[in-house]
Amino acid sequence: MANKIVRIILIIVLFVIFFEIGLISSYTIVTAEAPDVPGLIDMQISKVKGIFSPENVNEVLIKDPTPLKITNKKDVGLKMEELSKVDGVGIDSMNITTYDDLDNENLTVNIEALGYASPNSTSGQIIISQDPSYKVIATAHASYKESGLRVDENTIAITSVLKLY
């Protein structure tokens, strides 16, 4: 057992040595100068430390968005309808989420809702369909008021309007 561990450590050490030799020789070939070995090693160490720093690890970890309930769904739906130029936005299908900490006073929220197009008329017939035609995605700022979480309609920005087929 101890013999296998020593072999594995020896293989890792040899790999690192060959990697460093290759790095130094390629630096010499590319720059046509003598390599700064301590500088190259310090650069590698700082890059590895940067990858495993707590700030970068937290940025890499993907956390699920927190679903929210807002008090002004109708106003938000009307503003999304106006900005996205669709004929209607379903507030029942509206999904509001955030990645921000809920203890903050102001939150950046993502809003997704289904959008509807006007009825199609072909050869004198009007076909009314309750199937949504679009998915409207927006961002906005929300804050807690006395009645609950409220989205500021003036900060709503449409990110995309996707056509559903």
N, C-alpha and C positions, 0 to 999 in steps of 0.2 A: 504494500500500500504506500509506504513512504517512498519507495523507489519510483512509483508512478507520479507522485506529486513532484518529486525532484525533476523528473523528465519534463513534465508540463511546464514547470517554472523555467527550466533551461531552454525549452522551445520558445517561450515568450520572450526571454532575454535575448536570444539569438535573433528573433524577429525584430525586436526593437533596435538592436545593433545594426542589422542590415537595412532597416528603414532609415535610420539616421545617416548611415554611409551613403545611401542612395540620395537622400535629401541634400546632403552636403555636396556630393559630386554634381547633382543636377543644378544646384545653385551656382557652382563654379562654371559649368558649361553655359548656362543662360546669361549670367551677368559678366562673365570673363574677368571676374575679380576673385580675390581670395575670400572665402566665406568667413563671416563673423559667427563662429560656432556658439559662443555664449548667447549672442543675440538671437540666433535661430532657436536654440533650446528655450530661452525665455519666452519667445513668441509662441512656441508650441504649448508651453505650460500655461501661459495666459489664455490661449484659445480654449484649452481643455477646462481650465477653471471657469471660463465664461460660459461654457456649455452647461456645466453642473452648478452654476450659481443659483441661489434660491429665486432670484428675480426671473431668470430665464426659464427655470423649471415651472414656475407658476404660469408664465405666459404660454408655455407649450401645452400644459394640461388643458384639455378641453372640458369645460364644465357645461352642464345642461342649463338652458335658459329657465328662468323662474316665471311661471305663468302669473299674470296679474289680473285683477278685476278693477275696472275703472267706473266712475260714476257718470261720465258723459259720453257714453257710447254713441248716442244718436248724433250729437254734435260732431264727433270725430268722423262718423260715417258720412255725414253730409259734406264735411270738408274734404274727405278723401274722394268722394264722388266728384266734387267740383275740381279738384286738382288733377285727378286722373282722367277726366273727361269720359267717364263711363256713365251709363244711364241710371245706375243704381249700385249701392254697396250693401251687401247683406250684413247687418249688425249681429245677427244670430251666429254667423260663421266667423265673426271677428275673433282673432287670437292675438292677445297682447302679451309680450314677454320682455324680459330684460336680463342682461348679464351683470348689471350693477348690483352693488350691495344694497339691500332693502333698508338699511339704517340711514342711508344718505337722504338728504332732504329733496334733492333733485335727481331724477332718474332719466336715463336715455332708454326709451322703449322702442321695440320693433312691433309693428302692427301689420297683420296679414288679414285680408278679408276677400271674400268672393265678390266679383263685380258682374253686373248684368248688362246686357246690351238691349237696345230697343227691339221690340217685336219685328220680325221680318215680314214683309208683305211681298208676295209673289203672285202675279196674275189675279189681283183682286182679292186674294185670300190673306187674312192676317193669321200668322202662326205665332201663338204665344207659348213660349217654352219657359219652364221654371229651372232649366239647367243653367248654371252660371257659365258665362262666356270668358271671364277673366279672373286672374288672381292678382290682387293689388297689394303691393308690399310698400310700407312706409316706415319712416322713423320719426320720432318726436320726443319732446321733453315732457316729463310728468312730474308733479309734485303733490305732496299730501296737503289737502285742505281740510276744513272742518268736517266735510261730508265724506271724505275718503280720498282715494287716489284720483287725480284729475289730470287729463292730458291737455296741454296748452295747444289749442287749435292753430295758433299762429306759427307754431314751430313744426308743424307737420310737413314733411318733405317726402314725396313719392320717390321710392328707389327704383321700382320697376312695376310694369303692368304686363303680366304674362297672359298670352292668349291660350285658353284651354281648348283642346280638340277632343 
